[in-house]
Structures are given as structure tokens and as C-alpha cells.
Amino acid sequence: MPFFGELFVSDILKKPVLDPKGEDLGRVRDVVVVRGEPLPKVSALVIEKKKKSFLLPWADLNIFNKRIISSKQYSENLQPYGFGEKDLLIVRDILDKQIVDANGAKVVRVNDVKLEGYNSEALLLAVDVGMRGIMRRLGVERGGEDVMKLFKKPLAYNLISWTYIQPLEPKLTKISLTVPRQMVSELHPADIAEIISQVSHKEGASFFKGLDIETAAEALSELQPDVQAALITGMDTEKAADIIEEMPPDEAADVLSDLPIDKAKEILEHIEKEEAEYIQELLSHEEDTAGGIMTNEFIAYPPEMSVREAIENFRKDAEEVETVYYIYVADTDEKLLGVVSLRELLIASHHAQLSDIMETKIKSVPPDTDEFEVAEIISKYNLVALPVVDSEGYFLGIVAVDDVIDRILPPAAKRRRRKV
């Protein structure tokens, strides 16, 4: 069955299909595709006549191109078609649906689908997500080219190859949100979060579940609290726990505080005991306070440690801690004694002890300090992190400058934390 060159699906929609005698069998309403190698292929046309739909298998076609479509079958041999949910239809399931343009880190709409002949079959070659695709479907593509010529600019093609698209579901029933997994890891977490926020909850959840644990944890931190809660609530508890455990404790606590109490407790039970205790400690503090926005991940060493030892330990410990601005000095009872900036650590003699170079006039706040007061102190003293200590001087955690900014700007993003 000859297939000449390439065409777009919009070129054949509503186009008449002829029987062997040249009589009208109906008009193309949709195209059924199935998995193929190397690309999905057309398995049948759905044609419509007198408001009834019929299936015309690809093997029964005689000629298929943008000028003429003819069949080996007569109308009496056509089988009625009921638009089954298991089929992938180009018009119903692909056109006007959203996919991820990983290069631009944005969600785009499929305006057309490009087919190409290969070994007497029609393969899905690419999707058109540009203005040309819209104009083609409206029947004004040629006019658009003429207009662009007046400005001495071509009407550009904006095609995404099907090789860069993966099905949302294993049976290839939907592609409403797809992107190659190897490209996702290269996107910034904020871009992934923006993509999830642009699509429906169902599509966003499917996309999120396909991320690896590390990428999911980073992206989750960038999402709004209600979206975070919806995604985690809808996940398998064990995987949800893996994602939460991958997050810094303060961010994990923020997410858990927005979950139903039973779900939050269930997740905590699946998290490593020490990590769960860190998170629960943060959850015990009131919202909008230093304790509510601090993290209990920091680096602290004893005062008698040498600078050489501190640098060697720091190289290992910093891999596990997200926020590292200072080296804190604490005694064996975990009482805060001093602080050393990374600059001072690097320029000090390797034989010196931390007690020799630490700053003892430390600005710190108790855990019940209002978050705006925390912000004022950080701003006044040009700090990038502020220690949080209790009434007896025990070191509880630090508030980083970026956490303050995230908390108070913008006001709409403020979380309401509930004790779990």
C-alpha cells in the first residue's frame, strides 16, 4: 500500500475516502495508532458517514497521501467503530493535549501530528507545537507564510520528535504529559515544579510519580503547600516516605504539617528513626517562629578540634547538609559556644584549635522568636544563618536567610503548620 512522503494529520482530517470504484466511503474523523518499531504507527482510520463511525484498517487502504485516500473495501464491508478507551486516537487523545517541551522547560500544546512513510507504513514522526500547526488546522497556513514573507521572516516549524516523547501510561493510551526521563534530571527543580503546576492534578501526579526519589524531593520543595499535600497523599506510603526522607528536615516538616494527621504519622513510621525524630522536633514548634522555620541540620564541632581536622571532617559532613554557611562550635552537651566562618577556617593555621579562632559574641534567638524579628536580626547584622538556642543555651538549629525569604515573601506562600 503506497504512502507518499510525509503529511500532517490535519491534512487528511475530513478528507473523503474512496472505495475501489471511486465512490465516497466517508470522511476521515480520526486515526488509530499502535506501538511500532522504531516509532508508533497508524493501524486504522476512523471514517464517518451520516453521523456513523466505521473502522478502516490500514491493510485495507490502497492509496494514502494528502491528495487522495482510497480503500480496497466497499461500504458494506466496513465495521462500525465505538471509540474504545484502549485505543490511542490522534484527534481524541493527542491533538490539543499538553506535553513537556524539556528544552524550554515548559508545557506546550499539541497542534498537529506529523506522519511519515516507512516500509509501506505511516509512522508518527513528530508533534507540531507551534503557530504553523494552528494555522494549518485552520486552513490558513499558506496565508501565514505570505504574511511572514512581508516581514522577511519564515513561518517557523516548531516540531518535537516522537523519539523525545514517552507515553504517560504503559499501554500508550495517553501522551497528555510526557518527557524523556533523562532530560528531567537536567531541569531545575523550580522548572519541574512549574511544569507540574501548569497541568491538571492527574497529569501532574502521574508525572511526579515517574521522577526518581532525589529529583522528586527537590521538585516537591518548590511546589505550593496544597500541591505538595495532594501529591504525597496520593502516593504509596513507602515511596512518599523515601521522598520525604530525602528532603531537608525543615522542608520535610513543612510538607508533613499540611497532610492529614493519620497520613503524616504513617509516613513518619516508614522513615529512619533518627530522621523522623528530627522532623517531629521541628513539628513541635509553633508556626511563624524561629523554631518553625529553622532546620536542625548544621555542622558543629568541639572546641578542641584542630583546624586541620575540622576541614577534613567538613569535606565529608557537608555532603549530607544542605545549608552550610558556618562551622558552629558546641560542647559535649550540645551547648553553643561559638561560630567560625568558612573564610576564617580556610585562612587559619591548620594547627590552631577551633576555640582559638571562633567568634564568641554570637547572635542567636530562642525558638519562639517571631519570624519577622528573625528576619530583622539577619538583615541588621548581615547574617546568612542565625542560630536557635533554648533558654539553657542548647543548640537547636539554624534559620538560613533563604528560609526567611521563602517564609515571608510572598505572604500567600506562607504555610500553616500543624503539630503531628
C-alpha positions in Angstrom: 0.0 0.0 0.0 1.8 3.1 -1.2 2.4 6.0 1.2 4.0 9.0 -0.5 6.3 11.2 1.6 5.1 12.9 4.7 2.0 14.7 5.8 0.3 16.2 8.9 -2.9 14.7 10.3 -4.7 18.0 9.8 -4.1 17.5 6.0 -6.3 14.5 6.0 -9.0 15.3 8.6 -12.5 15.4 7.0 -10.9 14.3 3.7 -13.1 11.8 1.7 -12.1 8.2 1.5 -13.0 6.4 -1.8 -13.9 2.8 -2.4 -12.4 0.8 -5.4 -15.0 2.4 -7.7 -14.2 5.9 -6.6 -17.4 6.3 -4.5 -17.4 8.1 -1.2 -17.0 5.7 1.8 -17.0 8.6 4.4 -14.6 11.2 5.7 -11.6 10.9 8.0 -12.6 11.6 11.6 -9.6 10.2 13.5 -6.5 8.0 13.2 -5.8 4.9 15.4 -2.2 4.3 16.2 -0.4 1.4 17.9 3.1 0.7 19.1 5.7 0.1 16.4 9.4 -0.1 15.8 11.1 2.3 15.6 8.0 4.6 16.1 4.3 4.2 16.7 2.4 3.5 13.5 -1.1 4.0 12.1 -3.2 0.9 12.4 -6.5 2.2 11.1 -8.6 5.2 10.1 -11.9 6.1 11.7 -14.2 7.4 9.0 -17.6 9.0 9.4 -20.6 8.9 7.2 -24.2 10.0 8.0 -23.1 10.5 11.7 -21.9 6.9 12.0 -18.3 5.9 12.6 -16.5 3.0 10.9 -13.1 1.4 11.2 -10.9 1.1 8.1 -7.8 -1.0 8.8 -4.5 0.2 7.4 -4.1 -3.0 5.5 -7.4 -2.2 3.6 -6.1 1.1 2.3 -4.9 1.3 -1.3 -3.6 4.9 -1.5 -2.8 7.2 1.3 -1.5 10.8 0.9 -2.7 14.3 1.3 -4.3 14.4 -2.2 -6.2 11.1 -2.2 -7.2 8.3 0.1 -8.7 5.2 -1.4 -9.7 1.8 0.0 -9.8 -1.8 -1.2 -13.1 -2.2 0.7 -16.7 -1.3 -0.1 -19.1 0.3 2.4 -20.9 -3.0 3.1 -17.7 -4.5 4.4 -16.8 -1.7 6.9 -17.1 -2.5 10.6 -18.8 0.0 13.0 -16.4 1.7 15.4 -17.2 2.6 19.0 -14.2 4.7 20.1 -12.8 2.2 22.6 -10.9 3.6 25.6 -8.0 1.2 25.0 -7.2 2.7 21.6 -4.9 5.6 21.1 -6.6 8.1 18.7 -4.6 11.0 17.4 -7.5 13.5 17.3 -9.1 12.4 20.6 -6.0 11.7 22.6 -3.1 13.7 21.2 -4.3 16.9 19.4 -4.7 19.8 21.8 -3.2 17.8 24.7 -0.3 19.1 26.7 3.3 17.7 26.6 6.5 18.9 28.1 9.0 20.8 26.0 12.0 19.8 28.0 14.3 22.1 26.1 12.2 25.1 27.1 11.1 23.6 30.5 7.5 24.5 29.7 4.2 22.8 28.9 3.1 23.2 25.3 0.0 22.1 23.4 0.0 19.7 20.5 -1.4 21.5 17.5 -0.8 18.8 14.9 0.9 15.4 14.3 3.4 14.7 11.5 3.3 11.3 9.8 5.9 9.8 7.5 6.0 6.7 5.3 8.3 3.9 6.2 8.2 0.4 4.6 4.6 0.9 3.4 3.5 2.1 6.9 2.7 5.5 8.3 4.7 6.3 11.4 4.2 9.1 13.9 7.3 11.2 13.3 6.7 14.3 15.4 4.2 16.7 17.1 3.8 20.3 16.0 3.5 22.7 18.9 3.9 25.9 17.0 1.9 28.6 15.4 2.2 26.9 12.0 0.3 23.9 13.3 -2.5 26.1 14.5 -2.7 27.9 11.1 -2.6 24.5 9.3 -5.6 23.3 11.2 -7.4 26.5 10.5 -6.6 26.2 6.8 -4.6 29.4 6.7 -1.0 28.1 6.7 -0.3 29.4 3.2 -1.6 32.8 4.1 0.5 32.8 7.2 3.6 32.1 5.1 2.7 35.0 2.8 2.3 37.4 5.8 5.7 36.4 7.3 7.4 37.0 3.9 6.3 40.6 4.1 8.4 40.9 7.2 11.2 38.9 5.6 10.8 36.1 8.2 9.9 32.5 7.6 6.9 30.9 9.4 9.0 28.6 11.5 8.2 24.9 12.2 8.2 24.0 15.9 8.3 20.2 15.9 9.1 17.9 18.8 10.3 14.5 17.5 8.4 11.5 18.8 11.7 10.0 19.9 11.7 12.6 22.6 8.3 11.7 23.8 7.4 8.9 26.1 3.9 7.6 26.9 2.3 8.6 30.1 0.9 5.1 30.5 2.5 1.8 29.5 -0.2 0.9 27.0 0.3 4.1 25.1 -3.2 5.3 25.7 -2.2 8.8 26.6 0.6 11.3 26.0 -1.0 14.3 27.7 2.1 14.9 29.8 5.4 13.3 28.6 9.1 13.9 28.7 12.2 11.8 28.4 13.3 10.8 31.9 16.9 11.5 31.2 16.1 15.1 30.4 14.1 15.7 33.6 17.1 15.3 35.8 18.7 18.1 33.9 15.9 20.5 34.6 16.0 22.9 37.6 13.6 21.8 40.4 11.8 25.1 40.0 11.1 24.3 36.3 9.8 20.8 37.2 7.5 22.4 39.8 6.3 24.9 37.3 5.5 22.2 34.8 3.5 20.2 37.4 1.7 23.4 38.4 0.6 24.1 34.8 -1.3 20.8 34.2 -4.2 19.0 35.8 -3.8 17.3 39.2 -4.0 13.9 37.5 -1.3 14.7 34.9 0.9 16.3 37.5 0.6 13.3 39.8 1.5 10.9 37.0 4.5 13.0 36.1 5.6 13.3 39.7 5.4 9.6 40.3 7.7 9.0 37.4 10.5 11.1 38.9 13.4 9.5 40.7 13.5 10.0 44.5 16.1 12.7 44.6 14.5 14.7 41.7 11.1 14.3 43.3 12.3 15.6 46.7 13.9 18.7 45.1 10.9 19.5 43.0 8.5 19.0 45.9 10.2 21.7 47.8 9.4 24.2 45.1 5.6 23.5 45.0 2.8 25.2 46.8 1.7 23.5 50.1 -1.7 22.4 48.7 0.0 20.8 45.7 2.6 19.1 47.9 -0.1 17.7 50.1 -2.1 16.4 47.2 0.8 14.7 45.6 2.1 13.0 48.7 -1.3 12.0 49.9 -2.0 10.2 46.6 1.3 8.2 46.7 2.2 4.9 48.0 3.3 5.4 51.7 6.7 3.8 51.2 7.7 5.9 48.2 6.3 9.0 49.9 8.4 8.3 52.9 11.5 7.9 50.7 10.9 11.3 49.1 10.2 13.0 52.5 13.4 11.4 54.0 15.4 12.8 51.0 14.3 16.4 51.9 16.0 18.6 54.4 14.2 18.2 57.8 12.7 21.7 57.8 11.2 21.2 54.4 10.0 17.7 55.2 8.3 19.1 58.3 6.5 21.7 56.2 5.1 19.1 53.9 4.0 16.7 56.7 2.3 19.6 58.5 -0.1 20.0 55.6 -1.0 16.3 55.4 -3.9 14.6 57.2 -2.6 13.6 60.7 -3.0 9.9 60.0 -1.1 10.1 56.7 1.7 12.1 58.3 2.1 9.6 61.1 2.1 6.7 58.7 4.9 8.3 56.7 6.9 9.1 59.8 6.7 5.4 60.8 8.4 4.5 57.5 11.2 7.0 57.9 14.5 6.2 59.6 14.1 6.7 63.3 16.8 9.5 63.7 15.4 11.4 60.7 11.9 11.0 62.0 12.9 12.4 65.4 14.5 15.4 63.7 11.3 16.1 61.8 9.0 15.6 64.8 11.2 18.0 66.8 10.6 20.7 64.1 6.9 20.0 64.0 6.6 20.6 67.8 7.3 24.3 67.3 4.7 26.9 66.6 4.2 28.3 63.1 5.8 31.7 62.2 8.5 31.3 64.8 12.3 30.7 64.6 11.6 27.1 65.7 9.0 26.7 63.0 11.3 27.8 60.2 14.7 26.5 61.4 16.5 23.4 60.2 18.2 21.1 62.7 20.8 20.1 60.0 24.0 22.0 60.7 27.7 21.3 61.3 29.1 21.6 64.8 32.4 20.5 66.1 34.0 20.5 69.6 36.2 23.5 70.6 39.4 21.3 71.0 39.2 20.1 67.3 42.1 21.4 65.2 41.5 23.4 62.0 43.1 20.6 60.0 40.6 18.0 61.5 37.7 20.4 61.0 38.5 20.9 57.3 38.8 17.1 56.8 35.6 16.4 58.6 33.8 19.3 56.8 34.6 17.8 53.4 32.6 14.7 54.4 29.9 16.2 56.5 29.0 19.0 54.1 27.7 16.4 51.6 24.9 15.5 53.9 23.9 19.0 54.9 22.0 21.3 52.6 22.8 24.7 54.2 26.4 25.3 55.2 27.5 28.8 55.9 29.3 28.5 59.2 31.0 25.9 61.4 29.5 26.0 64.8 31.4 25.1 68.0 29.5 23.2 70.7 30.5 21.3 73.8 29.6 17.7 74.6 26.3 18.8 76.0 25.4 20.4 72.7 25.6 23.9 74.1 26.6 26.6 71.6 30.0 28.1 72.4 31.0 29.9 69.2 30.9 30.2 65.4 33.6 30.1 62.7 33.1 31.4 59.2 34.3 29.3 56.3 36.7 32.1 55.4 38.3 32.1 58.8 38.5 28.3 58.8 40.4 28.3 55.5 42.9 31.0 56.3 43.7 29.9 59.9 46.7 27.8 60.8 46.0 24.1 60.5 47.5 23.6 63.9 45.1 26.0 65.7 42.1 24.8 67.6 38.6 26.0 66.8 38.4 27.6 70.2 41.3 29.8 69.1 39.5 31.2 66.0 35.8 31.1 66.9 33.7 34.2 67.4 32.0 34.0 70.9 29.8 37.1 70.5 27.1 35.1 68.9 23.7 36.5 67.7 21.1 33.9 68.4 17.4 33.7 69.2 15.1 31.4 71.2 12.7 29.1 69.2 9.6 31.1 70.0 11.0 34.3 68.3 8.6 35.7 65.7 9.8 35.1 62.1 9.8 38.8 61.3 12.0 39.5 64.2 14.3 36.8 62.9 14.4 38.5 59.6 15.2 41.9 61.2 18.2 40.4 63.1 19.5 38.6 60.0 19.2 41.8 58.0 20.7 44.1 60.7 23.8 42.0 61.3 24.2 40.8 57.6 23.9 37.2 58.6 23.3 34.3 56.3 22.3 32.0 59.1 21.1 32.6 62.7 21.4 30.0 65.5 18.4 29.0 67.5 19.1 28.1 71.2 16.8 27.3 74.1 16.7 29.1 77.4 19.7 27.0 78.7 21.8 27.6 75.7 21.3 24.2 74.0 21.8 24.5 70.2 18.6 23.5 68.5 19.1 24.6 64.9 19.7 27.5 62.5 17.5 29.8 60.4 19.0 30.4 57.0 18.4 33.6 55.2 16.8 31.9 52.2 14.3 30.2 54.6 13.3 33.6 56.0 12.8 35.0 52.5 10.7 31.9 51.4 8.6 32.3 54.6 7.7 35.9 54.5 7.8 36.6 50.7 5.2 36.3 49.2 2.7 36.2 52.1 0.4 33.9 50.0 3.0 31.2 50.2 3.1 31.1 54.0 2.5 27.6 55.4 0.2 26.8 58.3 1.9 24.2 60.3 0.0 21.8 62.5 1.6 19.6 65.2 1.7 15.9 64.3 
